[in-house]
Amino acid sequence: MKYPSALDKLAKAFPSDLYLVGGAVRDYVRGVETGDFDLAGAAKPDEIKRALEGGAFRACDSSPKLGTLIITGDGARFEYTTFRTDSYPEGSGAHKPDQVVFTDDIQLDCRRRDFRCNAVYYDVKRGKIVDPLGGTGDIKRKILRTTRSATEVFCEDGLRIMRLVRFVSTLGFSPDDEAESAAKALAGRLKDVSVERIRDELDKTLQGENVVNALELATSLKVLEMILPELAANDGLAQPAAFHRYDVLRHSFRTVEAAGADIKLAALLHDVGKAEAWKKDGNMHNHAQYGAAIAGEITRRLKYPNAVIAETETLVREHMYDVNANARESRLRRFVARNHAVIDKLIALVRADSKGTGLFDDSPRADRFQATLDAMKREKIPFTVRQLAVNGDDMKKLGLKGEKIGDALQELLTGCLDGILRNDREVLLAAAAKAAGRATKKEES
């Protein structure tokens, strides 16, 4: 098994056997590389600190209650957790255990975990797999089975239901019948989980190669209804067969599949407003406007950073611009300039949207956006007032004051975008002076 060489040195200095566990071992069995090296063992934090004191490694508490340490040294960093058993608040799906008992029994430690594929250990000192629950077989068969009764596992921690969905997406695994049935029955436990943890699992899910299967599972388990009810409302909402193979929800899933890593969230939410538009208007013509508002509500609820919220709203609102690909060139240039900060992502979203229909592999609109953007770059067209060859001080020298300075700069930018003016200092100063003169004569009259 490949891992940092520092781990062998750490194992020699360790006061007990030392194990890799979780993703690193699962990936090793799958035959894929990993960078996820979590450690476990029977040694308690204080024992480890004493054993490592004065040596090449340093151990610092990460969560004393959970027996978690961060161990650094020899150019490496590891997270270590003492073998333990956990107890959770009864009747709650909260993520954090309320009682932790350390143990030296690896069997007890593996049973506190979520799925058997994550309860496989690698003994670093002996160089061998330790598999108390048959997790290696599950990995090879791509099965998600819980370490104990699925009902018990999901009752303890509702986030494990989101992890189930995520592993379907990222690993291509499938839950067994017991896990799927229990997850569906207990989807309500997600209400006890913090929105930040749900958001993080959603983000990881969207990045998986099997994201369509995972989102279908989330729908059937009622997980989507719990975390994104506005999106789930589009389930079964039909679309014109000439333009779409799928209903609104499945089209959204396929758009995520076709989208690049940096626009997955926008792809998921790009048509979220269709159910609302249909309900209010009896058609979907204004779904982008409805959707932008709904996407803003969703991203704020899930506590995304402000920049992500604003970008997602913009991408959802603008993804239908020039839907018939017949906007005048001047209007298209203004659109590109207005959205210059996200135009590359918007073009990518429009392409993914087209592929997500199941009928089209290309997008004339996206091609036109890209051609316009490329032409503007070649012509060195300014996208913002700040990119003009003149500034506010220049306008003051022409006698302009207050709001008139901003108005004049905006007029110059529009002239550049429309191809009337060239972004040249002398050209712009002459145009501004002429406009200022006209304004002065108008005031005098």
Residue pairs with C-beta under 8 A, 6 or more apart in sequence:
1 20
1 25
1 28
1 122
1 127
2 28
2 33
3 20
3 24
3 37
3 124
4 37
4 75
4 76
5 74
6 73
6 74
6 75
6 76
7 18
7 20
7 37
7 39
7 76
7 78
7 124
8 124
9 56
9 57
9 73
9 74
10 18
10 57
10 71
10 73
10 74
10 76
10 78
11 18
11 124
11 125
12 125
13 51
13 52
13 55
13 56
13 57
14 41
14 43
14 48
14 51
15 43
15 47
15 48
15 50
15 51
16 41
16 42
16 43
16 47
16 104
17 41
17 42
17 123
17 124
17 125
17 126
18 39
18 41
18 123
18 124
18 125
19 39
19 40
19 41
19 106
19 121
19 122
19 123
19 124
19 130
20 37
20 38
20 39
20 40
20 121
20 122
20 124
21 38
21 39
21 40
21 118
21 119
21 120
21 121
21 122
22 36
22 38
22 118
23 34
23 36
23 38
23 118
24 34
24 36
24 37
24 38
24 122
25 120
25 121
25 122
25 129
26 117
26 118
26 120
26 135
26 139
26 171
27 33
27 34
27 36
28 34
28 122
29 120
29 129
29 136
29 139
29 140
30 139
30 171
37 78
38 78
38 79
38 80
38 81
39 71
39 78
39 79
39 80
39 81
40 80
40 81
40 82
40 83
40 109
40 121
41 80
41 82
41 83
42 82
42 83
42 103
42 104
42 106
43 51
43 82
44 67
44 82
44 102
45 59
45 61
45 64
45 67
45 69
45 82
48 59
48 69
48 71
48 80
49 59
49 69
52 58
52 59
52 71
52 73
55 73
56 73
56 74
57 71
57 72
57 73
57 74
58 71
58 72
58 73
59 69
59 70
59 71
59 80
60 69
60 70
60 72
61 68
61 69
61 70
62 68
62 69
62 70
62 79
65 100
66 81
66 84
66 97
66 100
67 81
67 82
67 84
67 100
67 102
68 79
68 80
68 81
68 82
69 79
69 80
69 81
70 77
70 78
70 79
70 80
71 77
71 78
71 79
71 80
72 78
82 102
83 102
83 103
83 104
83 105
83 106
83 108
83 109
84 100
84 101
84 102
84 103
84 108
84 109
84 112
85 100
85 101
85 103
85 108
85 109
85 111
85 112
86 97
86 99
86 100
86 112
86 156
87 97
87 98
87 99
87 100
87 101
88 94
88 97
88 98
88 155
88 156
88 157
89 98
92 189
92 192
93 154
93 155
93 156
93 157
93 158
93 159
93 186
93 188
93 189
93 190
93 191
93 192
93 193
94 157
94 158
94 192
94 193
95 157
95 158
95 159
95 192
95 193
95 194
95 197
97 156
103 109
106 121
106 130
106 132
107 132
110 119
110 121
110 132
110 133
110 147
111 119
111 133
111 147
111 148
112 147
113 119
113 147
114 146
114 147
114 153
114 157
114 160
114 163
114 164
115 135
115 138
115 144
115 145
115 146
115 147
115 163
115 164
115 167
115 179
116 133
116 134
116 135
116 138
116 145
116 146
116 147
117 135
117 138
117 139
117 143
117 144
117 145
117 167
117 171
117 173
118 135
119 132
119 133
119 135
119 147
120 129
120 130
120 131
120 135
120 136
120 139
121 129
121 130
121 131
121 132
122 128
122 129
122 130
123 129
123 130
129 136
133 147
138 144
138 145
142 171
142 172
142 173
142 174
143 173
143 174
143 175
143 176
144 164
144 167
144 168
144 173
144 174
144 175
144 176
144 179
145 175
145 176
145 178
145 179
146 152
146 153
146 154
146 178
146 179
146 182
147 153
149 178
149 182
150 178
150 179
150 181
150 182
150 183
151 182
151 185
151 186
153 160
153 182
154 160
154 161
154 182
154 183
154 186
154 189
155 186
155 189
157 189
157 193
158 186
158 189
158 190
158 191
158 192
158 193
159 190
159 193
159 197
159 198
159 201
161 183
161 186
161 187
161 189
161 190
161 221
161 223
162 190
162 193
162 197
162 198
162 201
162 202
162 205
162 223
162 227
163 201
164 175
164 179
164 183
164 217
165 201
165 205
165 214
165 215
165 217
165 218
165 221
165 223
166 201
166 204
166 205
166 208
166 214
167 173
168 174
168 175
168 208
168 210
168 213
168 214
168 217
169 204
169 205
169 206
169 207
169 208
169 209
169 210
169 211
169 213
169 214
169 215
170 204
170 205
170 207
170 208
170 209
170 210
171 208
171 210
172 209
172 210
172 213
175 183
175 217
180 217
180 221
183 221
183 223
184 220
184 221
184 222
187 221
187 222
187 223
187 225
187 226
188 226
190 198
190 223
190 226
190 227
191 226
195 301
195 302
195 303
196 302
196 303
198 227
198 302
199 302
199 303
199 304
202 227
202 302
203 264
203 265
205 211
205 214
205 215
205 218
206 256
206 264
206 265
206 268
207 261
207 264
208 214
211 253
211 256
211 257
211 264
212 253
212 254
212 256
212 257
215 224
215 253
215 256
216 253
217 223
218 224
219 225
219 232
219 235
219 249
224 231
224 232
225 232
228 298
230 272
230 275
230 276
230 294
230 297
230 298
231 249
231 252
231 268
231 269
231 272
231 298
232 249
233 275
233 276
234 247
234 248
234 249
234 252
234 271
234 272
234 274
234 275
235 247
235 248
235 249
236 247
236 249
237 247
237 248
237 249
237 274
237 275
237 278
238 247
239 246
239 247
239 248
239 251
239 284
243 357
243 359
244 251
244 357
244 358
244 359
245 251
245 357
245 358
245 359
246 253
246 254
246 356
246 357
246 358
248 271
248 274
248 275
251 271
251 356
251 357
251 358
252 267
252 268
252 269
252 270
252 271
252 272
252 356
253 268
253 356
254 355
254 356
254 357
254 358
255 267
255 268
255 270
255 271
255 349
255 352
255 353
255 355
255 356
256 264
256 267
256 268
256 352
256 356
257 356
258 267
258 351
258 352
258 355
258 356
259 266
259 267
259 348
259 349
259 352
260 348
260 352
262 345
262 348
263 315
263 345
263 348
263 349
263 352
265 299
265 304
265 308
265 312
266 295
266 311
266 312
266 315
266 316
266 319
266 345
266 349
267 349
267 352
267 353
267 356
269 291
269 294
269 295
269 298
269 312
269 316
270 291
270 315
270 316
270 319
270 349
270 353
271 287
271 291
272 291
272 294
272 295
272 298
272 316
273 286
273 287
273 288
273 289
273 290
273 291
273 292
273 293
273 294
273 295
273 316
274 284
274 287
274 290
274 291
276 287
276 290
276 291
276 294
277 283
277 284
277 285
277 286
277 287
277 290
278 284
280 290
287 320
288 316
288 317
288 318
288 319
288 320
289 317
291 316
291 317
292 313
292 314
292 316
292 317
293 313
295 312
295 313
295 316
296 309
296 312
296 313
299 308
299 309
299 312
299 313
300 309
304 312
311 342
311 345
314 339
314 342
314 346
315 342
315 345
315 346
315 349
318 335
318 339
318 346
319 346
319 349
319 350
319 353
321 327
321 335
322 332
322 335
322 365
322 368
322 369
323 365
325 364
325 365
325 368
327 335
329 372
330 417
330 418
330 419
332 368
332 369
332 372
333 372
333 376
333 381
333 417
333 418
333 419
334 414
334 417
334 418
336 343
336 369
336 372
336 373
336 376
336 383
337 376
337 381
337 382
337 383
337 384
337 413
337 417
339 346
340 383
340 384
343 369
343 373
344 373
346 369
347 366
347 369
347 370
347 373
348 366
350 363
350 365
350 366
350 369
351 362
351 363
351 366
353 363
354 360
354 361
354 362
354 363
354 365
354 366
355 361
376 383
380 423
381 416
381 417
381 423
382 388
382 413
382 416
382 417
382 423
384 413
385 406
385 409
385 410
385 413
387 423
388 409
388 412
388 413
388 416
388 423
388 428
389 423
389 424
389 425
389 428
390 409
390 412
390 425
390 428
390 429
390 432
391 409
392 405
392 406
392 409
394 429
394 432
395 404
395 405
395 408
395 409
395 432
395 436
396 405
398 408
398 429
398 432
398 433
398 436
399 436
399 440
400 408
400 432
400 436
404 439
408 432
408 435
408 436
411 435
412 421
412 428
412 431
412 432
415 421
415 431
416 422
416 423
421 427
421 428
421 431
